[in-house]
Amino acid sequence: MSQQAYDFDVTVLATYLEKNIEGFEGPLTAKKFEGGQSNPTFLIATKKQNYVLRRKPPGKLLKSAHAVDREFRVMSALADTNVPVAKMYHLCEDDSVIGSMFYVMEFIDGTVRWDPALPEISNEERSAIYSEMNRVLAALHSVDITSVGLDNYGKPGNYFERQISRWSSQYRSAETETIESMETLYQWLPQNMPEDDGRVSLVHGDFRLDNMMFSHDRANVLALVDWELSTLGHPFADLAYQCMQLRMEKDGMMPGLAGVDRTSLGIPSEEAYVAEYCERMGLNSIPNWNFYLAFSFFRFASILQGVKKRALNGNASNEKALSVGNFVKPLADLAVSLL
């Protein structure tokens, strides 16, 4: 889909925001942020202040996808916790304003780090950034979901059972060709789920380096962003999802660290990163680790297949969306290698 398809009337938007956000003063300009495959995100600039607007893409969407209202709810709930999030200003559920639901949040002047090898900084800073991500993940999984009003944010029951069912269904809905390794995972995962251990926490669903805004000059996270896939679930899913990146190729859909000498760069091994998380969470170890990794690869592959399908339907938010389908098979192959 062309960029033109995401244009909206900035005068109408400015008038609306002046009525619904205290202190907002138009006129405004809107510029779409580059990158991302899901919900189009815009810098909203006024003479007085900058904001960020995040919206649902237009058109026919997969069921439960692009839930910007859930993003708004969860970040609002986390405002006074140890999880760094942007301040929420307003949720608009009226499609007539810009053509789809959207919310407006604080603009954070931070740094997004895209390459997990962090080539631009020192070994000491790399180690500090990985430790900071680990801290944020543990803080997220330690949130008292009842006290922040999120105890009904997800469905009850076995998280992995629900997730495998959901992403298997989403994959079938978006399938464009038969991929043998995806078929293997489709069969193996539901048959090899660990027994439910009762752990339930808030999970981000897309916890990775480039979904964090860092200070320009320090290794602290200013905000964890892109909460579209968040829910109540099993914390090990988030941990495995982030560790998945350590195993992915450098030139993959999500740049990885496969083949990189992490020790020489000050980047922890997967074993060390998991051990640090366990220490923070008071755990001795994580049994069935390869299951959680395989599940993460399958889930990510299913998400990318959905992006490809939306692109084929002319309904994706990024011009490169069609090409991401090329990464589905390599991800599934990595998962099968863990079985």
C-alpha angles and dihedrals in degrees: 000000000000124000088246090070089068098052118116137179105276092193092057090046093049092051091050095048093048088059096045109034119061111238095009112144125184158233098093141183124213127208124179116233114236121240131034128095103221130046114020110240127200139194107231109201127191130169089256105039146352123240137178123235120197121187143178113258114247125250135043111338136189113264114277092004125133095021099179090163089062090049090053092048097049096046091047089052092051095052095108100035133092090262109100112231137157119260113261119226110174145349117210115198093174108105092197094074099068102347101271142033115289144165135211123221142170119292109233119204099218143122125266112207111206103176114069089206087066093209094178097065141055128271091252091053091047091054090048093051093051091048090049092052088050090051093051091049092052090046090053093051090047096057113123097235094196096053092051093047098250100114089112095043093107140026123268123246136053108346096205092048090054094043096048090049092047098047093041088055093045090049093051090048091053100035115133100169140007113268112190097209091051089052089052092052091044088062101033103049100060090045095052105042113141115243110274107265094193096245112149126173141145106280125196097210096209103046108165142127098268093051090068131081111217130196112264093237106023139052096246125118113237095186141359106218142186101054096170094118096043120126141135108290148113115324094215088068091066092045093050091045092057093044089051086073090062088063099044126098119264092241096045129118088272106030110245141190102238109145093010118130094235095177092062089051097048092248115138123243118247089255092052093046092051091046091053090051091048091051091052092048097042095246129142097208144325114252120205091027094158091056091057091048093048091048090051093052091048092049093048091047090051091051091052091048087056090052090052092049092051089050091052088051090051092246110110128116097223130057091223093054095106093057094056089077087075089071097056096085097045090051092049091047090054090051093050090052087064096055 
